[in-house]
């Protein structure tokens, strides 16, 4: 049992499932193969998962309200940061709660670059040819590049608006500028110098930097993408009350501070910094975990796209990265 589960009297069993299985839970409300039906899941963007896995949305299944259980946010999310309430992907804030938040920007190894990195243009500098990486998460890789081209990613409605970013990424891949596309498996390559520079996630880099101070994360001058991993309760879950108790537990600032100290990402819970300071004063002053208002003002979230448009984005991105 997880210590937190014991504290609130809820038995917690965790597991990792594939996107296909997650999409099946969301759409068909069936138990996962080999394990019980989950009460809380941390899903990928749904339409992107559907495109990659080939699952078709059943007729008559439209929108998150049909797929996900309403959450009693007035009771559970009393400590939710004000800037995360009623997000674009869940305008009423009734069907999801942020688990952790963070940023995608530029990660680099200063021992390899030999200089400070500040611009997305550095990703395309011939000096670093063959030592550049990029994330396999479309919103972050395309988002960071698009922002450097002056494209407002928070207002996108069509593929054509972001086409220049896809073209720039394609050119970098074809020329050999990009060594590889990666998920969060770039730690070793960045630390040992196989990668000089990459598009990376803030919390990942903060973790690497503790062991290798040459590895740094920078918010590009043109801006970084902001994101939130969410918690949702699938529609029809048999233990909604237990799921709500767990969500409420991790939204307690004392508990949330322990999560922050472990994962190194930005907590969605108000009041966490004061609790983190009691655990780790250095972490409480880490600008990647507690960014200032000026930094936050230079970040944007990717616009929620229609299912058809997102399929266009995902297909084009998959073709570039070879997924």
C-alpha positions in Angstrom: 0.0 0.0 0.0 1.1 3.6 -0.7 1.7 5.5 2.5 -0.8 8.1 1.4 -3.4 5.5 0.6 -3.0 4.1 4.1 -3.5 7.6 5.5 -6.9 8.1 3.9 -8.0 4.4 4.1 -7.9 3.7 0.3 -6.1 0.7 -1.2 -4.1 1.9 -4.1 -2.9 -0.3 -7.0 -0.9 1.3 -9.8 0.0 0.2 -13.3 1.3 1.4 -16.6 -0.8 0.8 -19.7 -0.4 1.5 -23.4 -2.1 4.4 -25.2 -4.3 1.9 -26.9 -5.5 0.5 -23.7 -6.1 4.0 -22.2 -8.1 5.0 -25.3 -10.1 1.8 -24.9 -10.9 2.7 -21.3 -11.9 6.2 -22.3 -14.0 5.1 -25.3 -15.4 1.7 -24.6 -15.4 1.8 -20.8 -14.0 -1.7 -20.6 -11.6 -3.2 -18.0 -8.0 -3.2 -19.0 -6.6 -6.6 -20.1 -5.1 -8.3 -17.1 -5.8 -5.6 -14.5 -8.9 -4.1 -12.9 -10.7 -1.1 -14.4 -8.8 2.0 -13.2 -10.4 4.7 -11.1 -8.0 7.5 -12.1 -6.0 7.6 -15.3 -3.4 10.1 -16.7 -4.4 10.0 -20.4 -2.5 11.2 -23.5 -4.3 13.7 -25.8 -7.2 11.6 -26.9 -7.4 12.3 -30.6 -3.6 11.9 -31.0 -3.9 8.5 -29.2 -6.7 7.4 -31.5 -4.7 8.3 -34.6 -1.6 6.4 -33.5 -3.5 3.3 -32.2 -6.1 3.1 -35.0 -9.0 3.0 -32.5 -12.2 4.6 -34.0 -14.5 6.7 -31.9 -17.8 4.8 -31.6 -20.9 6.4 -33.2 -22.7 8.7 -30.7 -19.6 9.1 -28.4 -18.9 12.8 -28.6 -16.9 14.9 -26.2 -15.3 14.5 -22.8 -18.5 14.7 -20.9 -19.6 11.3 -22.2 -16.2 9.7 -21.6 -15.2 11.1 -18.2 -16.8 11.4 -14.8 -17.5 14.8 -13.4 -15.2 15.8 -10.5 -16.5 17.6 -7.5 -14.0 20.4 -7.9 -15.5 22.6 -5.2 -14.7 19.9 -2.7 -11.5 18.4 -4.1 -9.7 21.3 -5.9 -9.8 24.0 -3.2 -6.1 24.4 -3.5 -5.9 24.4 -7.3 -3.8 27.3 -8.6 -6.0 30.0 -10.0 -4.2 30.1 -13.4 -5.1 26.4 -13.9 -8.8 26.7 -13.3 -11.1 26.2 -16.3 -8.3 25.4 -18.8 -8.9 25.4 -22.6 -9.1 21.6 -22.8 -11.7 21.5 -20.0 -13.4 24.9 -20.1 -15.7 24.2 -17.1 -13.0 22.5 -15.1 -15.4 19.7 -14.3 -13.7 16.7 -15.9 -10.0 16.9 -15.1 -7.5 18.1 -12.6 -3.8 18.8 -13.3 -1.4 16.3 -11.8 1.8 18.1 -12.6 2.7 21.0 -14.9 5.9 22.0 -16.7 7.5 23.5 -19.7 9.3 22.5 -22.9 12.2 24.6 -23.9 15.9 24.1 -24.7 18.1 21.7 -22.9 21.9 21.8 -23.6 25.2 20.6 -22.3 27.5 23.7 -21.9 30.6 21.6 -22.0 29.7 20.6 -25.6 28.2 23.8 -26.9 31.0 25.9 -25.4 28.7 28.8 -25.0 25.4 29.9 -23.5 22.3 29.0 -25.4 19.4 31.4 -25.6 17.6 30.9 -28.9 15.7 28.2 -30.8 17.9 29.2 -33.7 20.7 27.4 -31.9 19.0 24.1 -32.6 19.5 24.7 -36.3 23.1 26.0 -36.1 25.4 23.9 -38.3 27.9 24.0 -35.5 25.8 21.4 -33.7 24.9 19.2 -36.7 24.3 15.6 -35.7 24.2 16.5 -32.0 20.6 18.0 -31.9 17.6 16.2 -30.5 13.9 16.9 -30.3 10.9 15.5 -28.4 8.5 13.0 -29.8 5.7 15.0 -28.2 4.3 17.0 -31.1 2.9 19.9 -29.1 6.2 20.6 -27.5 8.5 20.2 -30.4 6.3 21.9 -32.9 5.2 24.4 -30.3 8.7 25.6 -29.4 9.7 25.9 -33.1 6.4 27.6 -34.0 6.8 30.2 -31.3 10.3 31.0 -32.6 8.7 31.7 -36.0 6.3 34.2 -34.4 3.3 31.8 -34.5 0.9 32.0 -31.6 0.3 28.4 -30.6 -2.5 29.2 -28.2 -4.8 30.3 -31.1 -4.1 27.7 -33.7 -7.2 26.3 -35.5 -5.8 24.9 -38.8 -2.7 22.9 -39.9 -1.7 25.6 -42.4 -1.0 28.0 -39.6 1.7 25.8 -38.2 3.0 24.5 -41.5 6.2 26.6 -41.3 7.2 24.8 -38.1 6.7 21.4 -39.6 8.7 22.4 -42.7 11.6 23.7 -40.6 11.6 20.5 -38.6 11.5 18.4 -41.7 14.4 20.3 -43.2 16.5 19.8 -40.0 15.8 16.1 -40.1 16.6 15.7 -43.8 19.9 17.6 -43.5 21.2 15.5 -40.6 21.0 18.4 -38.2 18.8 16.3 -35.8 20.5 13.2 -34.4 17.3 11.6 -33.0 13.8 12.2 -31.6 13.2 11.1 -28.1 10.8 10.8 -25.2 12.3 11.3 -21.7 15.2 8.9 -22.6 17.6 11.6 -23.4 19.3 11.9 -20.0 22.4 9.9 -20.8 22.9 11.4 -24.3 22.7 14.9 -23.0 24.9 14.3 -20.0 27.6 12.4 -21.9 27.6 14.8 -24.9 26.1 12.7 -27.6 23.5 15.5 -27.7 24.7 19.0 -27.4 21.3 20.6 -27.5 17.7 19.4 -27.6 14.1 20.4 -27.0 13.5 19.0 -23.5 11.3 19.2 -20.5 12.1 21.4 -17.5 11.7 18.8 -14.8 13.9 16.3 -16.6 16.7 18.7 -17.0 16.5 19.8 -13.4 17.0 16.2 -12.4 20.0 15.7 -14.7 21.6 19.0 -13.6 21.8 17.7 -10.0 24.4 15.2 -11.2 25.9 17.2 -14.1 25.9 21.0 -13.6 26.9 21.4 -17.3 23.4 20.4 -18.3 21.1 23.4 -18.3 17.5 24.3 -19.3 16.6 27.6 -20.8 13.4 29.3 -21.6 14.0 30.5 -25.2 13.8 34.2 -25.9 10.8 33.4 -28.2 9.0 31.5 -25.5 8.5 28.0 -24.1 5.5 25.7 -24.2 3.5 25.1 -21.0 1.6 21.9 -20.4 -0.3 20.0 -17.7 -0.6 16.3 -17.2 -4.1 15.7 -16.0 -6.0 13.2 -13.8 -9.4 12.0 -15.0 -11.9 9.5 -13.6 -13.3 7.3 -16.5 -17.1 7.4 -16.8 -18.6 4.4 -15.1 -15.8 3.9 -12.6 -17.2 1.8 -9.7 -15.2 3.6 -6.9 -15.6 7.3 -7.7 -15.5 8.3 -4.0 -12.2 6.5 -3.4 -10.8 8.2 -6.5 -12.0 11.6 -5.3 -10.4 10.9 -1.9 -7.0 10.2 -3.6 -7.3 13.4 -5.7 -8.1 15.4 -2.6 -5.2 13.9 -0.7 -2.6 14.8 -3.4 -4.0 18.4 -3.5 -3.1 18.8 0.2 -0.1 21.2 0.0 1.9 19.1 2.5 1.5 16.0 0.3 1.9 17.9 -2.9 5.2 19.3 -1.6 6.6 15.7 -1.2 5.5 14.9 -4.8 7.3 18.1 -6.0 10.4 17.2 -4.1 10.4 13.8 -5.9 9.4 14.7 -9.5 10.9 18.2 -9.8 8.0 19.6 -11.8 5.7 22.5 -11.2 2.9 21.7 -8.8 -0.7 22.6 -9.6 -1.3 23.1 -5.9 -1.3 26.6 -4.3 0.7 26.9 -1.1 3.3 24.2 -2.1 6.3 26.5 -2.1 6.1 27.1 1.6 5.9 23.4 2.3 8.8 22.6 -0.1 10.9 25.1 1.7 10.6 23.0 4.9 11.9 20.0 2.9 14.5 21.5 0.6 15.3 25.2 0.6 17.3 25.0 -2.6 14.4 23.4 -4.4 12.0 26.1 -3.2 14.2 28.6 -4.9 14.7 26.7 -8.2 13.2 28.8 -11.0 12.4 25.7 -13.0 10.1 24.5 -10.2 8.9 27.9 -9.0 9.2 30.2 -12.1 8.6 33.9 -11.6 5.8 35.9 -13.3 8.1 37.3 -16.0 9.0 33.7 -17.0 5.5 32.5 -17.0 4.4 35.4 -19.2 6.7 34.1 -21.9 5.1 30.7 -22.0 2.0 29.5 -23.9 -0.1 26.4 -24.0 -0.9 24.6 -27.3 -4.4 25.3 -28.5 -7.0 22.6 -28.2 -7.6 21.4 -31.8 -10.6 19.8 -33.4 -10.3 16.0 -33.8 -9.8 16.4 -37.6 -7.1 19.1 -37.4 -5.3 17.3 -34.6 -5.2 14.2 -36.8 -3.5 16.3 -39.5 -0.9 17.6 -37.1 -0.2 14.1 -35.7 0.0 12.5 -39.1 2.5 15.1 -40.4 4.6 14.9 -37.2 4.6 11.1 -37.2 5.8 11.1 -40.8 8.7 13.4 -39.9 9.9 11.5 -36.8 9.3 8.1 -38.3 6.7 6.9 -35.8 
